[in-house]
Amino acid sequence: MAEPRAGEAETMPEVLLVTGMSGAGKTAASAALDDQGWFVVDNLPPSLLMDLVSTVGKYEASRRLAVVVDVRGGVFFGELRGALDEMEKDGVTPTVLFLEASDEVLVRRFESARRPHPLQGGGRVVEAIERERQELASLRVAADLVIDTSLLNIHELTARIRTAFAGDEIGMRAVVVSFGFKYGLPVDADLVADMRFLPNPHWIPELQVQTGRESAVSDYVLNQPGATEFLDRYSELVSVVSEGYLREGKRFVTIGIGCTGGKHRSVAMGEALAARLRDQSVETLVVHRDLGRE
């Protein structure tokens, strides 16, 4: 780390708090942040948060600080609320990133890794996961960005992190997630729109085997009555919501675009909506959650 800046007042760094469910990808997220130039500290006792922020604030090279805090801290984790209150009194409001995944996926990940859950003790992993969800419930509600990693591989998670935290400019960043209603709603979506009001290309033999990424399907969907009107009005709605989010200090929005199976209509409309948002200078990533499922 560079030497302190002689004669200059301490400047508080941008602070990102990374938390969430054990096994949900915090290690991969930390690596992605480190690659983007964040100074990353893992498993810090919350009582030391403000000391760390003040220390980093004395150095020119470390203006962006990411701290991983979770239940591995044991009894120290209970100090988090007080530590956040202390930071707020000192004028530091961290952005909170919360990573989660379904119980089924978390159990499978722990079994694959052959390691116990931090709260497992001599009990079952499913009981430890439920206890952790209860302990983290209030933190999840307060999070600025929630990412569900259940269906994400490491490269997709890295892309989500890069989109959200690559630059230090203040602006809205969006993730558009296409999905199939028959597979469930995206649990991390802030907004959800239903494309089942449009005719389904699934019932057209030559389009059935294609996806909304292909021009034949996309053209079919976008040329249906109501498609253009939806894009016009919904992009305007997102713009209004985004301005409100920014006023409230929220810089991230996840938009779910659904159809029956997540293959045709939601994919085509998701890509089209993302293009509209980019035209509005909103940095936007598209994720097709259920593409490839039968």
C-alpha positions in Angstrom: 0.0 0.0 0.0 1.2 3.5 -0.8 2.5 5.9 1.9 0.0 8.2 3.6 -0.5 11.6 1.8 1.4 14.0 3.9 -0.4 17.2 4.9 -3.7 16.1 3.3 -7.0 15.5 5.2 -8.4 12.0 5.3 -10.9 11.3 2.6 -13.4 8.5 3.1 -13.3 5.8 0.4 -16.2 4.4 -1.5 -17.2 1.3 0.6 -18.9 -1.8 -0.6 -20.2 -4.3 2.0 -20.3 -7.9 0.5 -22.5 -10.3 2.4 -25.0 -13.0 1.9 -25.5 -16.7 2.2 -22.6 -19.1 2.7 -22.0 -20.9 -0.5 -23.6 -18.2 -2.6 -20.4 -17.0 -4.3 -18.8 -14.4 -2.1 -15.4 -15.7 -2.9 -15.9 -15.4 -6.6 -17.4 -12.0 -6.2 -14.4 -10.9 -4.1 -12.1 -12.1 -6.9 -14.0 -10.2 -9.5 -13.9 -7.0 -7.4 -10.2 -7.4 -6.8 -9.6 -7.7 -10.6 -11.5 -4.4 -11.0 -9.1 -2.6 -8.6 -11.1 -2.7 -5.4 -9.2 -3.2 -2.1 -10.9 -6.3 -0.8 -10.8 -7.5 2.9 -12.4 -10.8 3.7 -14.1 -11.9 7.0 -13.3 -8.7 8.9 -14.9 -8.4 12.4 -17.5 -5.6 12.0 -16.2 -3.7 15.0 -13.1 -3.0 13.0 -14.9 -1.6 10.0 -14.6 2.1 10.8 -11.0 1.7 11.7 -10.3 0.1 8.3 -12.3 2.8 6.4 -10.3 5.5 8.2 -7.0 3.8 7.5 -7.7 3.3 3.8 -8.9 6.9 3.6 -5.3 8.1 4.4 -3.9 6.5 1.2 -4.2 7.8 -2.3 -4.2 4.5 -4.1 -7.1 2.8 -2.3 -10.2 4.8 -3.0 -12.6 1.9 -3.3 -12.9 -0.6 -0.4 -14.9 -3.9 -0.5 -15.4 -5.7 2.8 -16.8 -9.2 3.1 -18.8 -9.7 6.3 -20.8 -12.8 7.0 -21.7 -15.4 9.6 -18.2 -16.9 9.6 -17.5 -14.1 12.1 -19.4 -15.9 14.7 -20.2 -13.8 17.7 -18.5 -10.8 16.0 -21.2 -10.8 13.3 -23.7 -9.5 15.8 -21.7 -6.3 16.0 -22.5 -5.4 12.4 -25.6 -3.2 13.0 -23.7 -1.1 15.5 -20.7 -0.8 13.2 -22.9 0.4 10.3 -24.5 3.0 12.7 -21.1 4.2 13.6 -20.1 4.5 10.0 -23.2 6.5 9.2 -22.5 8.9 12.0 -19.1 9.5 10.5 -20.6 10.2 7.1 -19.9 6.8 5.5 -22.8 5.0 3.9 -21.7 1.7 2.3 -23.3 0.0 -0.6 -24.5 -3.4 0.4 -24.3 -6.4 -2.0 -26.2 -9.5 -0.9 -25.5 -12.8 -2.6 -28.0 -15.6 -2.2 -29.1 -19.0 -3.8 -31.8 -21.5 -3.3 -31.6 -24.0 -0.4 -31.3 -26.9 -3.0 -28.4 -25.3 -4.7 -26.6 -24.4 -1.5 -26.9 -27.9 -0.2 -25.5 -29.3 -3.4 -22.6 -26.8 -3.3 -21.7 -27.8 0.3 -21.9 -31.5 -0.6 -19.8 -31.0 -3.7 -17.2 -29.0 -1.7 -17.3 -31.5 1.1 -17.1 -28.9 3.8 -19.6 -28.0 6.5 -21.7 -24.9 6.7 -20.3 -22.3 9.2 -23.4 -22.7 11.4 -23.8 -26.4 10.9 -22.0 -27.7 14.0 -23.2 -31.3 14.5 -26.5 -30.7 12.8 -27.8 -30.9 9.2 -26.8 -28.4 6.5 -30.4 -27.6 5.7 -31.0 -26.5 9.3 -27.8 -24.3 9.2 -29.0 -22.7 5.9 -32.4 -21.9 7.5 -30.8 -20.4 10.6 -28.5 -18.3 8.4 -31.4 -17.0 6.3 -33.1 -15.9 9.5 -30.0 -14.1 10.8 -29.4 -12.3 7.5 -33.1 -11.4 6.8 -32.9 -7.8 7.8 -29.6 -7.3 6.0 -31.1 -8.7 2.8 -34.0 -6.3 3.0 -31.6 -3.4 3.4 -29.3 -4.4 0.5 -28.7 -2.1 -2.5 -28.2 -5.1 -4.8 -29.3 -8.7 -4.4 -27.9 -11.3 -6.8 -29.3 -14.8 -6.9 -26.5 -17.1 -8.0 -28.6 -20.3 -8.2 -28.3 -20.5 -12.0 -25.1 -18.5 -12.5 -21.8 -20.0 -13.3 -18.6 -18.1 -12.2 -18.3 -16.3 -15.5 -21.9 -15.0 -15.4 -21.5 -13.9 -11.8 -18.3 -12.1 -12.7 -20.1 -10.3 -15.5 -22.9 -9.2 -13.0 -20.2 -7.9 -10.6 -18.4 -6.1 -13.4 -21.6 -4.4 -14.7 -22.5 -3.2 -11.2 -19.1 -2.1 -9.9 -16.6 -1.7 -12.7 -16.6 2.1 -12.7 -16.8 4.8 -10.1 -19.1 7.1 -11.9 -22.5 7.6 -10.2 -25.3 6.4 -12.6 -28.0 3.7 -12.9 -26.9 0.2 -13.8 -29.4 -2.4 -14.9 -29.6 -6.2 -15.3 -32.4 -7.4 -17.6 -33.2 -11.1 -16.7 -35.4 -13.1 -19.1 -37.1 -16.0 -17.5 -39.9 -18.6 -17.7 -42.8 -18.3 -15.3 -43.0 -22.1 -15.1 -39.5 -22.1 -13.5 -40.4 -19.4 -11.0 -39.8 -15.7 -10.6 -36.2 -14.3 -10.3 -35.9 -13.7 -6.6 -33.6 -10.8 -7.1 -35.8 -8.9 -9.5 -36.9 -5.3 -8.5 -39.3 -5.1 -11.4 -41.1 -7.9 -13.3 -43.0 -7.6 -16.6 -45.1 -10.4 -18.2 -44.7 -11.0 -22.0 -47.5 -13.6 -22.1 -49.8 -11.0 -23.6 -47.9 -11.6 -26.9 -48.6 -14.6 -29.3 -46.2 -17.5 -28.5 -43.7 -18.5 -31.2 -43.7 -22.0 -29.7 -46.8 -22.8 -31.7 -45.1 -22.0 -35.0 -43.2 -25.1 -36.2 -40.3 -23.2 -37.9 -39.9 -20.9 -34.9 -40.3 -23.5 -32.1 -36.7 -24.7 -32.3 -35.3 -21.3 -32.4 -34.8 -18.7 -29.6 -35.6 -15.1 -29.1 -32.0 -14.3 -29.9 -32.5 -15.3 -33.5 -33.8 -12.7 -35.9 -36.8 -14.8 -37.1 -38.2 -15.1 -33.6 -37.2 -11.6 -32.6 -38.9 -10.0 -35.6 -42.0 -12.1 -35.1 -42.3 -11.0 -31.4 -41.4 -7.4 -31.9 -43.9 -7.0 -34.8 -46.9 -8.2 -32.8 -49.5 -5.6 -31.8 -48.6 -4.1 -28.4 -44.9 -5.0 -28.5 -43.6 -1.6 -29.6 -46.1 0.1 -27.3 -44.8 -2.0 -24.4 -41.2 -1.1 -25.1 -42.0 2.6 -25.4 -43.9 2.8 -22.2 -41.9 0.4 -20.1 -38.6 2.0 -20.9 -40.2 5.3 -19.9 -41.4 3.7 -16.7 -37.9 2.4 -15.9 -36.5 5.9 -16.6 -38.9 7.4 -14.0 -38.1 4.6 -11.5 -34.4 4.9 -12.1 -34.4 8.6 -11.3 -36.2 7.9 -8.1 -33.8 5.2 -7.2 -30.9 7.5 -7.8 -32.4 10.1 -5.5 -32.7 7.5 -2.8 -29.1 6.4 -3.3 -29.9 3.1 -5.2 -27.8 2.6 -8.3 -28.8 -0.9 -9.3 -32.0 -2.3 -10.8 -32.8 -5.9 -11.8 -35.7 -6.2 -14.3 -37.3 -9.6 -14.9 -38.9 -10.1 -18.3 -41.0 -13.3 -18.3 -42.9 -15.6 -20.6 -44.0 -19.2 -20.3 -40.8 -21.0 -20.8 -38.1 -18.2 -21.1 -37.1 -19.1 -24.6 -38.9 -16.9 -27.1 -40.9 -13.8 -26.1 -39.0 -12.9 -22.9 -35.6 -13.3 -24.6 -36.6 -11.2 -27.6 -38.2 -8.5 -25.5 -35.4 -8.6 -22.9 -32.8 -7.9 -25.6 -35.0 -5.1 -27.1 -35.6 -3.5 -23.7 -31.8 -3.6 -22.9 -31.1 -1.8 -26.1 -33.6 0.9 -25.2 -32.0 1.3 -21.8 -28.5 1.6 -23.3 -29.9 4.4 -25.5 -30.9 6.1 -22.3 -27.3 5.8 -21.1 -28.1 3.1 -18.6 -25.3 0.5 -18.4 -27.2 -2.7 -19.0 -26.4 -6.4 -18.8 -28.8 -9.1 -20.3 -29.1 -12.5 -18.6 -31.2 -15.2 -20.2 -31.8 -17.3 -17.1 -33.8 -20.2 -18.5 -32.5 -20.3 -22.1 -31.5 -23.9 -22.9 -33.9 -25.5 -20.5 -36.3 -28.1 -22.0 
